[in-house]
Amino acid sequence: SLKETNPFLRRNSVVTTIYNYFGYTSFSTFFDTWEKQGLLSNGWTSKGPFLKCVNHGIKHGIGQHGNIIDLVPHSRFVNFAVKVRMVFMDQFAKHKHLFPGIDGEAMFVGTILHSLDHTLMEWNLPDPLWLDVDDPRFGKMAELGRVVRVGFVQDVPFLYFNKRFKGSNHPFYKEVYEKAAKIDKKLADHMDTCIIK
């Protein structure tokens, strides 16, 4: 069983599954309370835009962004993500036998991109009130962005296990981290091995 052959992957899979489950089934149940408290405007509960957005993503998946290469010279993060994706996919192919039934692209998005998305929100938005909730086009997204920034981007404290590529003894995660750290150590140090925030 996976519990015996690859316990690190099993734990990461269980944690990711639980976080995704609660994110999908429970997160939007707070919207009514947040509307009543004034953290969100009316419409989040009755119209269900959050789940519509998530369901759209599930149905359509992640499309190819071939032009992303054009941003490499202009963005530290894009430069890192493009280069680390190549490393990740090469190492995933090398260690594929350790990841039965797992899609490498989905794993890259769910680990490296997801964790750095949250990390970068924390680094780049020290004050959630900077988001303009009165903007006629993006105000609703700003409302949700404020809530997410305050409660869902910082690392969960007091974990009893390592959740980072950094410090992992698993050969896949260790090799990806070592190569990623040569590209950008600060970003590599914040790559998570599971969805846990």
Salt bridges, closest charged atoms under 4 A:
ASP32 OD2 - LYS36 NZ 3.01
GLU105 OE1 - ARG85 NH2 2.64
ASP155 OD1 - LYS163 NZ 2.93
ASP155 OD2 - ARG164 NH2 2.53
ASP155 OD1 - LYS197 NZ 2.87
GLU175 OE1 - LYS94 NZ 2.96
GLU175 OE2 - HIS95 NE2 3.41
ASP184 OD2 - ARG76 NE 2.61
ASP189 OD2 - LYS166 NZ 3.71
ASP189 OD2 - LYS185 NZ 2.90
ASP192 OD1 - LYS163 NZ 3.09
ASP192 OD1 - ARG164 NH1 2.46
